[in-house]
Structures are given as C-alpha cells and as structure tokens.
C-alpha cells in the first residue's frame, strides 16, 4: 500500500553566500507576501520548520500555505463595521413631515458638457501560493538583490510575459521580497557597451601602430 504525502507549504532553496551555499526553507505570508528564511541542517525538516516558524510568532502549517500568517498580519486589527442608520420613531417622522418644504432653487441652464472620464485601474488579484512560488523561483535567477537590478535584460514585464501573470503582481512580490529597483538596466547595458567600445578602440590603436611600424621599415 502506497502512502500519499501532502505537498509542503514552503519552498526549499539553495542560496549563494560568501562562505558558500546555504540551504533554506522559505515560507511566505498568505496575506501580505512577506517571507521568512530558515536555515536547514537536516533532511527531515518539515516538523522542525513549522516549530521554528511558530517560535518566531508566525502561524504556520507545513502542508497548508493558506494558513501561514506573519506576526504583523496576525496583529492587524479587524476591519471596522459601518454603524447602521438610526431608526427614526414614528412620532419624529410625523413631526418632520409636518415641517413646510423648502422650495427648490431652479437650476441654471448650462451648455451640454460631458463629464470628464476617470481612468479606473483594475485591482490585481492576490497571487496564489503556487504563483508566488513560481515568481520567487524566477526572480532568484534573474534579479540581483545586492545591486537592486535585473540581469540579462530582464524586467518586471518580461518576467510577467514568461510566467503569463500580471506585471503588477510581479512588481508587488519583487518589491516585498527583494526591494525596489535601484539601478536602471538600460544604464548598466550602456556602461557595458561603452567599456566594450573602449577595449575595441584600444585594440585597433595597437594594430594601427604595428602596421605603421611595418610600413616605415620598408
């Protein structure tokens, strides 16, 4: 008889550091997308990850990502309920009805004007745990968080196109996990191109000097 294992609610990653690679368990808040990295030192880590996350104030379920909540979201106050309109007693309603009506001020005719159009930006739906895992896995390979920039010509738009997800969703998770973009990829590409042109000019200058030297020796 085969035993079925439920998928884990966190992702196992290997990150590169100065002292060498380190294996971590990365969990994220189902409400706001915030993350918590826990270093792994053993193969049997499921119960250990859940216990360590709870020790740091998180709600964590090793098999249910939707039940993983960070301390800030746990402490957030519930939404306030709008108070209902007060019920006016019949006596007050009759007294109000007895008051003489105030004559309406006639409207001043104006030229036909269309109301200004207001652009409505559709709200981005929250990413599912599976989508969040795919985005984080992609960003780990194409975003340098130390420099705050994308690598190899990538951008929020390109990641969104490759994963077939909204660009705003990519931007929100990238901002929460890695911070804002601090360097423009186009500027970095121009710097690389300029350095290549300088190196090419130096090579051509050396070749020109060699040709002139051979010509003068004739």
Secondary structure, DSSP 8 states (H G I E B T S, - for coil): --------SSEEEEEEETTEEEEEEEEE-TTT--EEEEE--SS--HHHHHHHHHHTT-B--TT-GGG-B-HHHHHS-------------HHHHHHHHHS-----------------------------HHHHHHHHHHHHHHEETTTTEESTT--HHHHHHHHTS-HHHHHHHHHHHH----S-HHHHHHHHHHHHHHHHHHHHHHHHHHHHHHHHT-
